[in-house]
Amino acid sequence: MALGETSAGRRLAFVFTVRGARVRFVTAYAMTPQQQEIYEGG
């Protein structure tokens, strides 16, 4: 899982899997309040 922000300011959580040398994104969704706290460093 990775947390990030779009150029438009949307904060998203990304779920992905790594298979060998490839990365496959599974889904992305708006961060939960807990994830936003982690993203902000708190």
Helices and strands as residue ranges (DSSP letters): E 2-5, E 11-19, E 22-30, H 33-39
